[in-house]
Amino acid sequence: DWYVFDDVYSKLLNKEYVELYQLKLKRSSSLEKRFHLNKTASNETAYNKALEAEKDIIVSHTALHQNVEIADAIFWDETTLYLMHNKGIFNGVNARDLLNQLLTAAEYLQKNRNINGPIFIADYYSQICKVHKLKKMPQISEQEFIQLFNEKKICFIAGYLNGYKKGSKSVYAKYLTIEENKKLSDKGYEYIPLGIN
């Protein structure tokens, strides 16, 4: 009986994953093209380094705020602020790490925006500048950065260098992708998984 249940559950999970994949595909493809997110890189660090060449992306990979990584990369459009987190291969281990990273960032961001508001965002801006040894980011002023977080919808992006596709095999990674979507949605954030290779 357990084997049959497991098989049935796996089929239902796969169906839900494929539906989520297709639901997010148009938006993820549009973002990949608009912000030139497809990069050839051997690991997360190399990928984030490649993003530094994009003038519309702030690489915030090592800019921690009280040991929390809010995003590896930050970019925005007319309505939405994107906070992108990256991992190597779409598998259970990386999906679990990314889920924890995204949920921690979402919770931390939510609490600090409510408690400290502009002071928290200004401090995060300063931290990013410090990492890049800048007085001011070339893409945006501190005040504009604060406005991004206060005025735009926030969307968390889970970027995978390899293996994220409709026919992915990892049942656990599929499950975690579905959970990420639900949990971030419950917090009022949008979520987009995408392959960045």
Disulfide bonds with the S-S distance in Angstrom:
none
